[in-house]
Amino acid sequence: MAARSVIEGSELVKDMKKGKAFILTGIIFLAVGALFNIRNIIRLVSLLTAPEPESIGIIGGADGPTAIFISERLFMDISISEKAGLALIIAAPILIIIGIVSLCRGRRPRRPK
């Protein structure tokens, strides 16, 4: 009986380590992706916070869906490293969510078989 609880305890520790590793990897991916795309992030922020944004159109109303159109060619001239950074930014939340789910699963008490 004691050996079984030790084995279950070690599995719990492995699950927690795996969850923390996913979260840490996701945060690193997010930081690296942001560093690769700092130029595009600055351009996007300046475009969205301009006093009179000429290239943004909002179509919609209270009775239907709303669409936002950006006519600026923002992401047309990005390099391969910036494309890789965008892929890292997209993958980061997925890894962070997997890590959080793994941590939450590891803390739940297991039912005896």
C-alpha positions in Angstrom: 0.0 0.0 0.0 2.8 2.4 0.8 4.6 1.6 -2.4 1.5 2.4 -4.4 1.2 5.8 -2.8 4.9 6.5 -3.5 4.3 5.6 -7.1 1.2 7.8 -7.3 3.1 10.6 -5.6 6.0 10.4 -8.1 3.5 10.5 -11.0 2.0 13.7 -9.4 5.4 15.3 -9.3 6.0 14.3 -12.9 2.7 15.8 -14.0 3.5 19.1 -12.1 7.0 19.3 -13.7 5.5 18.6 -17.1 2.9 21.3 -16.6 5.5 23.9 -15.4 7.7 23.0 -18.4 4.8 23.6 -20.9 4.1 27.0 -19.2 7.7 28.1 -19.2 8.2 27.0 -22.9 5.1 28.9 -23.8 6.3 32.1 -22.1 9.7 31.7 -23.8 8.0 31.2 -27.2 5.9 34.4 -26.6 9.0 36.5 -25.6 11.1 35.3 -28.6 8.2 35.8 -31.0 7.6 39.3 -29.7 11.3 40.1 -30.1 11.4 38.9 -33.7 8.3 40.9 -34.5 9.0 44.1 -32.5 8.9 46.2 -35.8 5.5 44.8 -36.8 4.1 45.3 -33.3 5.2 48.9 -33.2 3.7 49.5 -36.7 0.4 47.8 -35.6 0.1 49.9 -32.4 0.9 53.1 -34.3 -1.7 52.2 -36.9 -4.4 51.5 -34.3 -3.7 54.5 -32.1 -3.3 57.1 -34.9 -5.4 60.3 -34.3 -7.2 59.8 -37.6 -6.8 56.2 -38.8 -7.3 56.4 -42.5 -6.8 52.8 -43.3 -9.4 51.3 -40.8 -13.0 50.9 -41.7 -15.7 49.7 -39.4 -18.9 48.4 -40.9 -21.8 47.3 -38.8 -24.7 48.3 -36.6 -26.8 47.3 -33.7 -28.8 44.7 -35.7 -26.1 42.7 -37.3 -22.4 41.6 -37.2 -19.7 44.1 -37.3 -16.6 43.9 -39.5 -13.3 45.8 -39.1 -11.3 46.3 -42.3 -7.6 47.3 -42.2 -6.4 48.3 -45.7 -2.8 48.8 -44.6 -0.4 46.2 -46.1 1.0 45.6 -42.7 2.3 42.0 -42.9 3.2 41.9 -46.6 6.9 42.6 -46.3 8.0 40.5 -43.4 11.1 38.4 -43.4 11.3 34.6 -42.7 12.5 35.3 -39.1 9.4 37.4 -38.5 7.2 34.7 -39.9 8.8 32.2 -37.5 8.2 34.7 -34.7 4.5 34.9 -35.6 4.4 31.1 -35.5 6.0 31.1 -32.0 3.4 33.7 -30.8 0.6 31.5 -32.1 2.0 28.4 -30.5 2.7 30.0 -27.1 -0.9 30.2 -25.7 -1.5 26.6 -26.8 1.5 25.5 -24.7 0.5 27.6 -21.8 -3.0 26.2 -21.8 -1.7 22.7 -22.0 0.6 23.4 -19.0 -2.3 24.9 -16.9 -4.5 21.9 -17.6 -1.7 19.5 -16.7 -1.1 21.3 -13.4 -4.9 21.3 -12.6 -5.1 17.6 -13.5 -2.2 16.8 -11.2 -3.7 18.5 -8.1 -6.9 16.5 -8.2 -7.0 13.5 -5.8 -7.1 10.2 -7.6 -9.7 7.6 -6.9 -8.5 4.2 -5.7 -8.8 1.5 -8.3 
